[in-house]
C-alpha cells in the first residue's frame, strides 16, 4: 500500500512490483508483542537470548537474520546496476538489516542499533561503484 501511494503521486505513475523477498523479518513467537511485553512475560528468557548483539539464539519459528538478509540481498543483487532511481519499500527491521549488513557490511544483530521511524527513508547512492548512505530517517525526498 505504501508503494502504491507513493507511485500515485509521481509523474507518469511508475509501476509497482511486489516482491516477497522484501517482507519483514519473521520474529516467530515474538510477533505482535511489544518489547516490554516480551521482557516481562513468560518468554522473557527466550527474548533475552534472541535480543542480543552476540550470537543471538532464534526461537522455533523465527527467521534468522542471515536468512532474511539473504533474501533481501538476492532482490538487491537482481537490481544492481540499474540506471535511474529505484524506490524500495519494505519494513523497519528488514530495512535496518539491509543498511547495516548489506550496505555497510556489519554483523546482522547490529541492525538493532539503528532506528527507522515509520514512513521514513534510508537513502543510498552508488558512487564510484560503492554504496554511500546519504540519508537515514529522512522524512521528505
N, CA, C and O atoms as a GROMACS GRO file, in nm:
protein
  564
    1UNK      N    1   0.081  -0.118   0.000
    1UNK     CA    2   0.000   0.000   0.000
    1UNK      C    3   0.086   0.126   0.000
    1UNK      O    4   0.053   0.224  -0.068
    2UNK      N    5   0.196   0.126   0.075
    2UNK     CA    6   0.284   0.243   0.079
    2UNK      C    7   0.340   0.271  -0.059
    2UNK      O    8   0.342   0.386  -0.103
    3UNK      N    9   0.386   0.168  -0.128
    3UNK     CA   10   0.443   0.188  -0.261
    3UNK      C   11   0.341   0.244  -0.358
    3UNK      O   12   0.372   0.331  -0.438
    4UNK      N   13   0.217   0.193  -0.351
    4UNK     CA   14   0.113   0.242  -0.441
    4UNK      C   15   0.082   0.389  -0.414
    4UNK      O   16   0.062   0.466  -0.507
    5UNK      N   17   0.080   0.428  -0.288
    5UNK     CA   18   0.053   0.568  -0.251
    5UNK      C   19   0.162   0.659  -0.306
    5UNK      O   20   0.134   0.766  -0.359
    6UNK      N   21   0.286   0.616  -0.292
    6UNK     CA   22   0.399   0.697  -0.342
    6UNK      C   23   0.395   0.703  -0.494
    6UNK      O   24   0.409   0.811  -0.552
    7UNK      N   25   0.377   0.588  -0.559
    7UNK     CA   26   0.376   0.585  -0.706
    7UNK      C   27   0.265   0.671  -0.764
    7UNK      O   28   0.284   0.734  -0.869
    8UNK      N   29   0.150   0.674  -0.698
    8UNK     CA   30   0.037   0.753  -0.749
    8UNK      C   31   0.067   0.902  -0.752
    8UNK      O   32   0.002   0.977  -0.825
    9UNK      N   33   0.164   0.945  -0.676
    9UNK     CA   34   0.198   1.088  -0.669
    9UNK      C   35   0.318   1.125  -0.756
    9UNK      O   36   0.363   1.240  -0.755
   10UNK      N   37   0.370   1.028  -0.830
   10UNK     CA   38   0.487   1.053  -0.915
   10UNK      C   39   0.444   1.079  -1.059
   10UNK      O   40   0.342   1.027  -1.104
   11UNK      N   41   0.522   1.160  -1.130
   11UNK     CA   42   0.492   1.181  -1.272
   11UNK      C   43   0.495   1.049  -1.348
   11UNK      O   44   0.588   0.970  -1.332
   12UNK      N   45   0.394   1.025  -1.428
   12UNK     CA   46   0.388   0.904  -1.508
   12UNK      C   47   0.345   0.781  -1.430
   12UNK      O   48   0.339   0.672  -1.486
   13UNK      N   49   0.315   0.796  -1.305
   13UNK     CA   50   0.271   0.684  -1.219
   13UNK      C   51   0.352   0.557  -1.247
   13UNK      O   52   0.302   0.466  -1.314
   14UNK      N   53   0.473   0.550  -1.198
   14UNK     CA   54   0.556   0.431  -1.225
   14UNK      C   55   0.490   0.304  -1.172
   14UNK      O   56   0.410   0.307  -1.079
   15UNK      N   57   0.526   0.194  -1.235
   15UNK     CA   58   0.471   0.064  -1.196
   15UNK      C   59   0.521   0.024  -1.058
   15UNK      O   60   0.633   0.057  -1.019
   16UNK      N   61   0.438  -0.046  -0.986
   16UNK     CA   62   0.475  -0.102  -0.856
   16UNK      C   63   0.486  -0.253  -0.873
   16UNK      O   64   0.393  -0.319  -0.921
   17UNK      N   65   0.600  -0.307  -0.834
   17UNK     CA   66   0.623  -0.450  -0.842
   17UNK      C   67   0.638  -0.503  -0.700
   17UNK      O   68   0.724  -0.456  -0.625
   18UNK      N   69   0.555  -0.598  -0.662
   18UNK     CA   70   0.562  -0.657  -0.529
   18UNK      C   71   0.656  -0.776  -0.534
   18UNK      O   72   0.646  -0.862  -0.621
   19UNK      N   73   0.749  -0.781  -0.439
   19UNK     CA   74   0.845  -0.890  -0.433
   19UNK      C   75   0.851  -0.942  -0.289
   19UNK      O   76   0.885  -0.867  -0.198
   20UNK      N   77   0.818  -1.067  -0.269
   20UNK     CA   78   0.812  -1.127  -0.136
   20UNK      C   79   0.944  -1.127  -0.062
   20UNK      O   80   0.948  -1.148   0.060
   21UNK      N   81   1.054  -1.105  -0.134
   21UNK     CA   82   1.184  -1.102  -0.067
   21UNK      C   83   1.201  -0.980   0.022
   21UNK      O   84   1.296  -0.970   0.098
   22UNK      N   85   1.107  -0.885   0.011
   22UNK     CA   86   1.116  -0.762   0.090
   22UNK      C   87   1.019  -0.761   0.208
   22UNK      O   88   0.997  -0.656   0.268
   23UNK      N   89   0.961  -0.876   0.241
   23UNK     CA   90   0.872  -0.880   0.357
   23UNK      C   91   0.953  -0.869   0.486
   23UNK      O   92   1.073  -0.897   0.488
   24UNK      N   93   0.887  -0.829   0.592
   24UNK     CA   94   0.952  -0.808   0.721
   24UNK      C   95   1.015  -0.936   0.773
   24UNK      O   96   0.972  -1.046   0.738
   25UNK      N   97   1.116  -0.922   0.856
   25UNK     CA   98   1.178  -1.034   0.924
   25UNK      C   99   1.071  -1.102   1.010
   25UNK      O  100   1.000  -1.035   1.086
   26UNK      N  101   1.060  -1.233   0.999
   26UNK     CA  102   0.960  -1.308   1.075
   26UNK      C  103   1.014  -1.338   1.215
   26UNK      O  104   1.107  -1.417   1.230
   27UNK      N  105   0.956  -1.274   1.316
   27UNK     CA  106   1.002  -1.291   1.454
   27UNK      C  107   0.936  -1.410   1.522
   27UNK      O  108   0.948  -1.427   1.644
   28UNK      N  109   0.866  -1.493   1.447
   28UNK     CA  110   0.808  -1.614   1.503
   28UNK      C  111   0.718  -1.588   1.622
   28UNK      O  112   0.623  -1.511   1.612
   29UNK      N  113   0.747  -1.650   1.737
   29UNK     CA  114   0.659  -1.636   1.853
   29UNK      C  115   0.658  -1.497   1.914
   29UNK      O  116   0.574  -1.468   2.000
   30UNK      N  117   0.748  -1.411   1.872
   30UNK     CA  118   0.753  -1.276   1.927
   30UNK      C  119   0.664  -1.177   1.849
   30UNK      O  120   0.647  -1.063   1.891
   31UNK      N  121   0.608  -1.223   1.736
   31UNK     CA  122   0.525  -1.136   1.653
   31UNK      C  123   0.408  -1.079   1.733
   31UNK      O  124   0.345  -1.149   1.813
   32UNK      N  125   0.379  -0.952   1.712
   32UNK     CA  126   0.263  -0.887   1.771
   32UNK      C  127   0.278  -0.847   1.916
   32UNK      O  128   0.182  -0.802   1.978
   33UNK      N  129   0.398  -0.863   1.971
   33UNK     CA  130   0.420  -0.827   2.110
   33UNK      C  131   0.520  -0.712   2.118
   33UNK      O  132   0.611  -0.702   2.037
   34UNK      N  133   0.501  -0.626   2.217
   34UNK     CA  134   0.596  -0.517   2.237
   34UNK      C  135   0.718  -0.569   2.311
   34UNK      O  136   0.715  -0.676   2.372
   35UNK      N  137   0.826  -0.492   2.305
   35UNK     CA  138   0.947  -0.530   2.377
   35UNK      C  139   0.920  -0.538   2.527
   35UNK      O  140   0.971  -0.628   2.594
   36UNK      N  141   0.840  -0.448   2.580
   36UNK     CA  142   0.806  -0.453   2.724
   36UNK      C  143   0.733  -0.581   2.759
   36UNK      O  144   0.762  -0.643   2.862
   37UNK      N  145   0.638  -0.623   2.676
   37UNK     CA  146   0.566  -0.747   2.700
   37UNK      C  147   0.660  -0.867   2.696
   37UNK      O  148   0.649  -0.959   2.777
   38UNK      N  149   0.753  -0.865   2.603
   38UNK     CA  150   0.846  -0.976   2.589
   38UNK      C  151   0.945  -0.982   2.705
   38UNK      O  152   0.978  -1.090   2.754
   39UNK      N  153   0.991  -0.867   2.749
   39UNK     CA  154   1.087  -0.862   2.860
   39UNK      C  155   1.027  -0.909   2.992
   39UNK      O  156   1.097  -0.965   3.076
   40UNK      N  157   0.897  -0.888   3.010
   40UNK     CA  158   0.836  -0.918   3.140
   40UNK      C  159   0.745  -1.041   3.137
   40UNK      O  160   0.695  -1.083   3.241
   41UNK      N  161   0.723  -1.100   3.021
   41UNK     CA  162   0.630  -1.212   3.008
   41UNK      C  163   0.698  -1.347   3.018
   41UNK      O  164   0.816  -1.357   3.052
   42UNK      N  165   0.622  -1.451   2.988
   42UNK     CA  166   0.674  -1.588   3.000
   42UNK      C  167   0.787  -1.621   2.901
   42UNK      O  168   0.858  -1.719   2.920
   43UNK      N  169   0.804  -1.540   2.798
   43UNK     CA  170   0.911  -1.565   2.701
   43UNK      C  171   1.031  -1.474   2.725
   43UNK      O  172   1.113  -1.456   2.635
   44UNK      N  173   1.043  -1.417   2.843
   44UNK     CA  174   1.150  -1.321   2.872
   44UNK      C  175   1.289  -1.380   2.849
   44UNK      O  176   1.375  -1.313   2.791
   45UNK      N  177   1.312  -1.503   2.893
   45UNK     CA  178   1.444  -1.564   2.875
   45UNK      C  179   1.474  -1.589   2.728
   45UNK      O  180   1.586  -1.565   2.682
   46UNK      N  181   1.374  -1.638   2.653
   46UNK     CA  182   1.392  -1.660   2.509
   46UNK      C  183   1.419  -1.528   2.438
   46UNK      O  184   1.505  -1.519   2.350
   47UNK      N  185   1.346  -1.425   2.478
   47UNK     CA  186   1.364  -1.293   2.418
   47UNK      C  187   1.504  -1.240   2.445
   47UNK      O  188   1.569  -1.185   2.356
   48UNK      N  189   1.552  -1.256   2.567
   48UNK     CA  190   1.686  -1.208   2.603
   48UNK      C  191   1.793  -1.280   2.522
   48UNK      O  192   1.892  -1.218   2.480
   49UNK      N  193   1.776  -1.410   2.499
   49UNK     CA  194   1.874  -1.485   2.419
   49UNK      C  195   1.870  -1.444   2.272
   49UNK      O  196   1.971  -1.452   2.202
   50UNK      N  197   1.754  -1.401   2.224
   50UNK     CA  198   1.738  -1.358   2.086
   50UNK      C  199   1.780  -1.212   2.067
   50UNK      O  200   1.840  -1.177   1.966
   51UNK      N  201   1.750  -1.129   2.163
   51UNK     CA  202   1.773  -0.984   2.151
   51UNK      C  203   1.908  -0.947   2.209
   51UNK      O  204   1.917  -0.872   2.306
   52UNK      N  205   2.012  -1.000   2.149
   52UNK     CA  206   2.149  -0.973   2.191
   52UNK      C  207   2.233  -0.945   2.066
   52UNK      O  208   2.199  -0.989   1.957
   53UNK      N  209   2.341  -0.873   2.084
   53UNK     CA  210   2.429  -0.842   1.971
   53UNK      C  211   2.531  -0.952   1.943
   53UNK      O  212   2.595  -0.952   1.838
   54UNK      N  213   2.545  -1.046   2.036
   54UNK     CA  214   2.644  -1.152   2.021
   54UNK      C  215   2.573  -1.287   2.019
   54UNK      O  216   2.510  -1.326   2.117
   55UNK      N  217   2.584  -1.357   1.908
   55UNK     CA  218   2.529  -1.491   1.892
   55UNK      C  219   2.384  -1.504   1.938
   55UNK      O  220   2.354  -1.580   2.030
   56UNK      N  221   2.293  -1.429   1.874
   56UNK     CA  222   2.152  -1.442   1.914
   56UNK      C  223   2.099  -1.583   1.889
   56UNK      O  224   2.134  -1.648   1.791
   57UNK      N  225   2.014  -1.628   1.979
   57UNK     CA  226   1.951  -1.759   1.968
   57UNK      C  227   1.809  -1.739   1.918
   57UNK      O  228   1.730  -1.669   1.982
   58UNK      N  229   1.776  -1.798   1.804
   58UNK     CA  230   1.646  -1.777   1.742
   58UNK      C  231   1.548  -1.883   1.790
   58UNK      O  232   1.577  -2.002   1.784
   59UNK      N  233   1.431  -1.840   1.838
   59UNK     CA  234   1.331  -1.936   1.884
   59UNK      C  235   1.270  -2.012   1.767
   59UNK      O  236   1.278  -1.968   1.652
   60UNK      N  237   1.210  -2.124   1.797
   60UNK     CA  238   1.140  -2.203   1.696
   60UNK      C  239   1.042  -2.114   1.620
   60UNK      O  240   0.962  -2.044   1.680
   61UNK      N  241   1.049  -2.118   1.488
   61UNK     CA  242   0.957  -2.042   1.405
   61UNK      C  243   1.003  -1.903   1.367
   61UNK      O  244   0.939  -1.837   1.285
   62UNK      N  245   1.113  -1.857   1.425
   62UNK     CA  246   1.164  -1.724   1.391
   62UNK      C  247   1.264  -1.736   1.277
   62UNK      O  248   1.341  -1.832   1.269
   63UNK      N  249   1.262  -1.639   1.190
   63UNK     CA  250   1.357  -1.633   1.079
   63UNK      C  251   1.491  -1.579   1.129
   63UNK      O  252   1.494  -1.483   1.206
   64UNK      N  253   1.600  -1.640   1.087
   64UNK     CA  254   1.730  -1.588   1.127
   64UNK      C  255   1.760  -1.460   1.049
   64UNK      O  256   1.705  -1.437   0.941
   65UNK      N  257   1.846  -1.378   1.105
   65UNK     CA  258   1.885  -1.256   1.035
   65UNK      C  259   1.958  -1.290   0.906
   65UNK      O  260   1.941  -1.221   0.806
   66UNK      N  261   2.038  -1.394   0.909
   66UNK     CA  262   2.110  -1.434   0.788
   66UNK      C  263   2.014  -1.474   0.676
   66UNK      O  264   2.036  -1.440   0.560
   67UNK      N  265   1.906  -1.545   0.710
   67UNK     CA  266   1.808  -1.585   0.609
   67UNK      C  267   1.735  -1.464   0.554
   67UNK      O  268   1.716  -1.453   0.432
   68UNK      N  269   1.695  -1.372   0.641
   68UNK     CA  270   1.627  -1.250   0.595
   68UNK      C  271   1.720  -1.167   0.508
   68UNK      O  272   1.678  -1.114   0.404
   69UNK      N  273   1.844  -1.155   0.550
   69UNK     CA  274   1.942  -1.078   0.472
   69UNK      C  275   1.968  -1.143   0.337
   69UNK      O  276   1.984  -1.073   0.237
   70UNK      N  277   1.973  -1.274   0.333
   70UNK     CA  278   1.998  -1.345   0.206
   70UNK      C  279   1.887  -1.318   0.105
   70UNK      O  280   1.915  -1.293  -0.012
   71UNK      N  281   1.762  -1.321   0.149
   71UNK     CA  282   1.654  -1.298   0.053
   71UNK      C  283   1.651  -1.152   0.009
   71UNK      O  284   1.626  -1.124  -0.108
   72UNK      N  285   1.676  -1.058   0.101
   72UNK     CA  286   1.680  -0.917   0.062
   72UNK      C  287   1.798  -0.889  -0.030
   72UNK      O  288   1.786  -0.815  -0.127
   73UNK      N  289   1.912  -0.949   0.001
   73UNK     CA  290   2.031  -0.932  -0.083
   73UNK      C  291   2.008  -0.986  -0.223
   73UNK      O  292   2.054  -0.927  -0.320
   74UNK      N  293   1.936  -1.097  -0.234
   74UNK     CA  294   1.904  -1.152  -0.366
   74UNK      C  295   1.823  -1.051  -0.447
   74UNK      O  296   1.846  -1.034  -0.567
   75UNK      N  297   1.727  -0.986  -0.382
   75UNK     CA  298   1.649  -0.883  -0.451
   75UNK      C  299   1.740  -0.768  -0.496
   75UNK      O  300   1.736  -0.727  -0.611
   76UNK      N  301   1.822  -0.718  -0.405
   76UNK     CA  302   1.909  -0.605  -0.437
   76UNK      C  303   2.010  -0.642  -0.546
   76UNK      O  304   2.035  -0.562  -0.636
   77UNK      N  305   2.066  -0.761  -0.538
   77UNK     CA  306   2.160  -0.806  -0.640
   77UNK      C  307   2.094  -0.816  -0.777
   77UNK      O  308   2.156  -0.786  -0.879
   78UNK      N  309   1.968  -0.859  -0.779
   78UNK     CA  310   1.894  -0.869  -0.905
   78UNK      C  311   1.876  -0.732  -0.970
   78UNK      O  312   1.859  -0.723  -1.092
   79UNK      N  313   1.878  -0.626  -0.890
   79UNK     CA  314   1.855  -0.491  -0.943
   79UNK      C  315   1.981  -0.406  -0.946
   79UNK      O  316   1.975  -0.287  -0.980
   80UNK      N  317   2.093  -0.464  -0.913
   80UNK     CA  318   2.220  -0.391  -0.916
   80UNK      C  319   2.250  -0.345  -1.058
   80UNK      O  320   2.225  -0.418  -1.155
   81UNK      N  321   2.302  -0.227  -1.069
   81UNK     CA  322   2.342  -0.175  -1.199
   81UNK      C  323   2.232  -0.109  -1.279
   81UNK      O  324   2.257  -0.057  -1.388
   82UNK      N  325   2.109  -0.109  -1.228
   82UNK     CA  326   2.001  -0.041  -1.300
   82UNK      C  327   2.027   0.110  -1.296
   82UNK      O  328   2.079   0.163  -1.199
   83UNK      N  329   1.990   0.176  -1.402
   83UNK     CA  330   2.009   0.320  -1.406
   83UNK      C  331   1.886   0.390  -1.349
   83UNK      O  332   1.777   0.333  -1.341
   84UNK      N  333   1.906   0.514  -1.309
   84UNK     CA  334   1.796   0.593  -1.257
   84UNK      C  335   1.777   0.570  -1.108
   84UNK      O  336   1.866   0.522  -1.038
   85UNK      N  337   1.660   0.606  -1.062
   85UNK     CA  338   1.625   0.596  -0.921
   85UNK      C  339   1.527   0.482  -0.900
   85UNK      O  340   1.428   0.469  -0.973
   86UNK      N  341   1.555   0.400  -0.802
   86UNK     CA  342   1.465   0.292  -0.765
   86UNK      C  343   1.424   0.312  -0.621
   86UNK      O  344   1.508   0.331  -0.533
   87UNK      N  345   1.295   0.308  -0.596
   87UNK     CA  346   1.243   0.317  -0.460
   87UNK      C  347   1.208   0.177  -0.415
   87UNK      O  348   1.128   0.108  -0.478
   88UNK      N  349   1.267   0.135  -0.306
   88UNK     CA  350   1.239   0.004  -0.248
   88UNK      C  351   1.163   0.029  -0.118
   88UNK      O  352   1.211   0.099  -0.029
   89UNK      N  353   1.044  -0.026  -0.109
   89UNK     CA  354   0.961  -0.010   0.010
   89UNK      C  355   0.961  -0.140   0.086
   89UNK      O  356   0.931  -0.246   0.030
   90UNK      N  357   0.994  -0.133   0.214
   90UNK     CA  358   0.996  -0.253   0.296
   90UNK      C  359   0.955  -0.217   0.438
   90UNK      O  360   0.889  -0.115   0.461
   91UNK      N  361   0.994  -0.300   0.533
   91UNK     CA  362   0.958  -0.282   0.673
   91UNK      C  363   1.082  -0.242   0.753
   91UNK      O  364   1.195  -0.258   0.707
   92UNK      N  365   1.060  -0.191   0.872
   92UNK     CA  366   1.167  -0.135   0.954
   92UNK      C  367   1.284  -0.227   0.981
   92UNK      O  368   1.398  -0.191   0.952
   93UNK      N  369   1.258  -0.344   1.038
   93UNK     CA  370   1.369  -0.433   1.073
   93UNK      C  371   1.446  -0.477   0.950
   93UNK      O  372   1.569  -0.479   0.951
   94UNK      N  373   1.376  -0.513   0.844
   94UNK     CA  374   1.445  -0.557   0.723
   94UNK      C  375   1.525  -0.442   0.662
   94UNK      O  376   1.638  -0.462   0.618
   95UNK      N  377   1.469  -0.324   0.659
   95UNK     CA  378   1.542  -0.209   0.604
   95UNK      C  379   1.667  -0.180   0.685
   95UNK      O  380   1.774  -0.154   0.628
   96UNK      N  381   1.655  -0.184   0.816
   96UNK     CA  382   1.773  -0.160   0.901
   96UNK      C  383   1.878  -0.269   0.880
   96UNK      O  384   1.998  -0.241   0.881
   97UNK      N  385   1.833  -0.393   0.862
   97UNK     CA  386   1.923  -0.504   0.836
   97UNK      C  387   1.996  -0.484   0.703
   97UNK      O  388   2.116  -0.508   0.693
   98UNK      N  389   1.923  -0.441   0.601
   98UNK     CA  390   1.984  -0.414   0.471
   98UNK      C  391   2.091  -0.306   0.483
   98UNK      O  392   2.202  -0.321   0.432
   99UNK      N  393   2.057  -0.197   0.550
   99UNK     CA  394   2.153  -0.086   0.564
   99UNK      C  395   2.275  -0.130   0.643
   99UNK      O  396   2.389  -0.109   0.599
  100UNK      N  397   2.254  -0.191   0.760
  100UNK     CA  398   2.367  -0.222   0.847
  100UNK      C  399   2.455  -0.336   0.794
  100UNK      O  400   2.576  -0.333   0.812
  101UNK      N  401   2.394  -0.434   0.730
  101UNK     CA  402   2.472  -0.552   0.690
  101UNK      C  403   2.500  -0.562   0.541
  101UNK      O  404   2.611  -0.597   0.502
  102UNK      N  405   2.401  -0.532   0.457
  102UNK     CA  406   2.424  -0.541   0.313
  102UNK      C  407   2.510  -0.423   0.265
  102UNK      O  408   2.611  -0.442   0.198
  103UNK      N  409   2.469  -0.303   0.300
  103UNK     CA  410   2.542  -0.186   0.250
  103UNK      C  411   2.667  -0.154   0.332
  103UNK      O  412   2.770  -0.117   0.275
  104UNK      N  413   2.661  -0.169   0.465
  104UNK     CA  414   2.775  -0.132   0.549
  104UNK      C  415   2.861  -0.251   0.590
  104UNK      O  416   2.971  -0.232   0.642
  105UNK      N  417   2.812  -0.374   0.569
  105UNK     CA  418   2.892  -0.492   0.597
  105UNK      C  419   2.904  -0.532   0.743
  105UNK      O  420   2.990  -0.613   0.777
  106UNK      N  421   2.822  -0.477   0.830
  106UNK     CA  422   2.828  -0.511   0.972
  106UNK      C  423   2.757  -0.641   1.002
  106UNK      O  424   2.681  -0.691   0.919
  107UNK      N  425   2.780  -0.696   1.121
  107UNK     CA  426   2.709  -0.818   1.160
  107UNK      C  427   2.560  -0.790   1.177
  107UNK      O  428   2.522  -0.686   1.229
  108UNK      N  429   2.476  -0.882   1.132
  108UNK     CA  430   2.332  -0.859   1.134
  108UNK      C  431   2.271  -0.813   1.267
  108UNK      O  432   2.184  -0.727   1.264
  109UNK      N  433   2.312  -0.866   1.384
  109UNK     CA  434   2.247  -0.819   1.507
  109UNK      C  435   2.263  -0.668   1.533
  109UNK      O  436   2.186  -0.610   1.609
  110UNK      N  437   2.363  -0.607   1.471
  110UNK     CA  438   2.385  -0.464   1.496
  110UNK      C  439   2.279  -0.376   1.431
  110UNK      O  440   2.276  -0.255   1.455
  111UNK      N  441   2.191  -0.435   1.349
  111UNK     CA  442   2.083  -0.354   1.291
  111UNK      C  443   1.995  -0.294   1.401
  111UNK      O  444   1.925  -0.195   1.379
  112UNK      N  445   2.000  -0.355   1.518
  112UNK     CA  446   1.919  -0.304   1.631
  112UNK      C  447   1.968  -0.170   1.682
  112UNK      O  448   1.897  -0.102   1.757
  113UNK      N  449   2.088  -0.130   1.643
  113UNK     CA  450   2.142   0.000   1.686
  113UNK      C  451   2.097   0.114   1.596
  113UNK      O  452   2.126   0.230   1.623
  114UNK      N  453   2.025   0.080   1.491
  114UNK     CA  454   1.965   0.181   1.404
  114UNK      C  455   1.816   0.185   1.434
  114UNK      O  456   1.757   0.085   1.473
  115UNK      N  457   1.755   0.300   1.415
  115UNK     CA  458   1.611   0.306   1.424
  115UNK      C  459   1.558   0.383   1.305
  115UNK      O  460   1.606   0.492   1.274
  116UNK      N  461   1.460   0.326   1.239
  116UNK     CA  462   1.398   0.388   1.123
  116UNK      C  463   1.251   0.404   1.154
  116UNK      O  464   1.177   0.306   1.163
  117UNK      N  465   1.208   0.528   1.170
  117UNK     CA  466   1.067   0.554   1.201
  117UNK      C  467   0.978   0.516   1.084
  117UNK      O  468   1.024   0.508   0.970
  118UNK      N  469   0.851   0.492   1.113
  118UNK     CA  470   0.755   0.462   1.007
  118UNK      C  471   0.751   0.575   0.905
  118UNK      O  472   0.760   0.692   0.940
  119UNK      N  473   0.737   0.537   0.780
  119UNK     CA  474   0.726   0.632   0.668
  119UNK      C  475   0.850   0.719   0.652
  119UNK      O  476   0.841   0.832   0.605
  120UNK      N  477   0.964   0.669   0.691
  120UNK     CA  478   1.092   0.739   0.674
  120UNK      C  479   1.179   0.662   0.576
  120UNK      O  480   1.156   0.544   0.549
  121UNK      N  481   1.279   0.729   0.525
  121UNK     CA  482   1.363   0.668   0.421
  121UNK      C  483   1.508   0.653   0.464
  121UNK      O  484   1.561   0.731   0.543
  122UNK      N  485   1.570   0.550   0.410
  122UNK     CA  486   1.714   0.536   0.408
  122UNK      C  487   1.753   0.562   0.263
  122UNK      O  488   1.702   0.496   0.173
  123UNK      N  489   1.841   0.655   0.240
  123UNK     CA  490   1.880   0.693   0.104
  123UNK      C  491   2.021   0.642   0.078
  123UNK      O  492   2.115   0.672   0.151
  124UNK      N  493   2.033   0.563  -0.029
  124UNK     CA  494   2.162   0.506  -0.067
  124UNK      C  495   2.191   0.548  -0.211
  124UNK      O  496   2.106   0.534  -0.299
  125UNK      N  497   2.309   0.599  -0.232
  125UNK     CA  498   2.353   0.636  -0.367
  125UNK      C  499   2.477   0.555  -0.400
  125UNK      O  500   2.562   0.531  -0.314
  126UNK      N  501   2.487   0.514  -0.525
  126UNK     CA  502   2.606   0.443  -0.571
  126UNK      C  503   2.702   0.545  -0.628
  126UNK      O  504   2.671   0.612  -0.726
  127UNK      N  505   2.818   0.555  -0.567
  127UNK     CA  506   2.922   0.648  -0.613
  127UNK      C  507   3.053   0.572  -0.625
  127UNK      O  508   3.100   0.511  -0.529
  128UNK      N  509   3.110   0.575  -0.743
  128UNK     CA  510   3.236   0.504  -0.764
  128UNK      C  511   3.223   0.355  -0.743
  128UNK      O  512   3.319   0.289  -0.704
  129UNK      N  513   3.104   0.301  -0.768
  129UNK     CA  514   3.083   0.157  -0.754
  129UNK      C  515   3.057   0.112  -0.612
  129UNK      O  516   3.044  -0.008  -0.588
  130UNK      N  517   3.049   0.205  -0.517
  130UNK     CA  518   3.025   0.170  -0.378
  130UNK      C  519   2.899   0.239  -0.327
  130UNK      O  520   2.868   0.351  -0.367
  131UNK      N  521   2.826   0.171  -0.237
  131UNK     CA  522   2.708   0.236  -0.180
  131UNK      C  523   2.748   0.341  -0.077
  131UNK      O  524   2.839   0.319   0.004
  132UNK      N  525   2.682   0.453  -0.081
  132UNK     CA  526   2.702   0.561   0.016
  132UNK      C  527   2.568   0.591   0.079
  132UNK      O  528   2.472   0.621   0.008
  133UNK      N  529   2.560   0.585   0.211
  133UNK     CA  530   2.438   0.620   0.282
  133UNK      C  531   2.436   0.773   0.290
  133UNK      O  532   2.516   0.833   0.360
  134UNK      N  533   2.344   0.834   0.217
  134UNK     CA  534   2.338   0.980   0.213
  134UNK      C  535   2.224   1.036   0.297
  134UNK      O  536   2.211   1.158   0.311
  135UNK      N  537   2.143   0.948   0.353
  135UNK     CA  538   2.036   0.992   0.441
  135UNK      C  539   1.977   0.874   0.515
  135UNK      O  540   1.971   0.763   0.463
  136UNK      N  541   1.935   0.899   0.637
  136UNK     CA  542   1.871   0.794   0.717
  136UNK      C  543   1.766   0.859   0.805
  136UNK      O  544   1.793   0.961   0.868
  137UNK      N  545   1.648   0.801   0.808
  137UNK     CA  546   1.533   0.859   0.879
  137UNK      C  547   1.489   0.989   0.812
  137UNK      O  548   1.447   1.084   0.879
  138UNK      N  549   1.500   0.992   0.681
  138UNK     CA  550   1.464   1.110   0.602
  138UNK      C  551   1.313   1.114   0.587
  138UNK      O  552   1.251   1.015   0.550
  139UNK      N  553   1.254   1.231   0.616
  139UNK     CA  554   1.108   1.244   0.610
  139UNK      C  555   1.060   1.281   0.471
  139UNK      O  556   0.952   1.237   0.430
  140UNK      N  557   1.136   1.360   0.398
  140UNK     CA  558   1.095   1.401   0.263
  140UNK      C  559   1.214   1.386   0.168
  140UNK      O  560   1.329   1.400   0.210
  141UNK      N  561   1.185   1.358   0.041
  141UNK     CA  562   1.296   1.342  -0.056
  141UNK      C  563   1.372   1.470  -0.079
  141UNK      O  564   1.467   1.472  -0.157
   0.00000   0.00000   0.00000
